[in-house]
Amino acid sequence: MNTLDTSSDSKNRELATLFECPVCFDYALPPILQCQSGHIVCAICRSKLSVCPSCRGPLDNIRNLALEKLAMTIEFPCKYSSHGCVEVVHYTKKKIHEDTCEFRPYLCPCLDSSCKWIGPLENVMNHLLVSHKNITTLKGEDIVFLATDIALPGAVDWVMMQSCFDSHFMLVLEKQERMNEQRFYAIVRLIGTRKQAKQFAYRLELTNNRRRLTWDASPSSIHDSVQAAITNCDCLTLDASTAHLFAKNGNLGINVTIWKVSTSKRSDNSDNYTSLSSVAKCSGIPSNPITADQTSLPHEEPAAAMFFRSPFQRPHSGANQQLLIENSRFSQLISAPTSQDFATYQDPSETMDFAPILVRESQQPQQHRRSPSSNRQCRPNLSN
């Protein structure tokens, strides 16, 4: 993959015009078929036509071998070049690039499947403000995301917006039911590109009495779907028992903190894992990880922090995480493996006291109820 330069731009573009489809103005790529008069059309448009759009002659299955050979020697501009993309790629890699191109139009990031909006990134926030007014927006780096009525049956989504650092983030909690089992998935999404998302990190924290559960990761871009994050285990995953353990009166409050990160401070995962293991040994933390279902801590040693690998998550090299280990003899901030490697499970009663979390009515997220067929419908927030 290359960018257009002044020396070869003119020649490459001139040759690429030979492959332009007269219907959609995209490029006809191998295998290239022509009509009896030699006119070509791209494969997508050809499937919708019965006659040649240039001469109205019949569309025959005649291969244009000369153009196919020429296509092997040049690079084609991205179809989103008019939106700002400057990449030129070989035709075999063109579709792969365009499927993940940062300049391709954005779908509506809301979880309401009835919204079919699509447009450029700079228009996403305006669309949300106009068409999705029920979504609450809070300002600040540290807010509380309150998901109400988490015991509702079926698949339900909770959505809220957070604005800080001159950027906008979408907070999502999604509940899915599979084989009579419930799973909760929490994730933070940036209204921006993947490159911009790497400049931030977020923390999700749940507290209840003597228990604490935290999750640190980098936000995903709205170019990537929530389902993709769930499939890749790139989100906080809770089973029903853990979610209800941290809930109060059927409502789950999640403290959300967002900060900027420096990419130069990232280190190799293997070094982090060695450092984490040695710190765990010297601080008295048991070396065997616990699962999300283990909510009580051993009382033999006054260690306040423990680490566990969630059975529903796997490592992901793109995440950045820090873990805070505290006990009566040891307190140190260390770099740890990726966000999918570990979460922090902490009993704060040994080290500090927590005041109850107070959340205003206006801070409740928009709630979506999804039918078993996964057709998502907007559910009004009855608590307002």
Secondary structure, DSSP 4 states (H G I P E B T S, - for coil): -EE--HHHHHHHHHHHGGGB-TTT-SB--SSPEE-TT--B--HHHHTT-SB-TTT--B---EE-HHHHHHHTT--EE-TTGGGT--EEE-HHHHHHHHHH-TTSPEEP-SS-TT---EE-GGGHHHHHHHH-TTS-EEESSEEEEEE--TT-SSEEEEEEEEEETTEEEEEEEEEEEETTEEEEEEEEEESS-HHHHTTEEEEEEEEETTEEEEEEEPPEETTS-HHHHHHTT-SEEEEHHHHHHH-BTTBEEEEEEEEE--GGG---HHHHHHHHHHHHHHTT--SS---TT------SS-B-EEEE--TT----TT---EEEEEBSS-EEEEE-S-TTT-EEEE-GGGT---PPP---GGGPPEEEEE-TT--EEEE--TT-
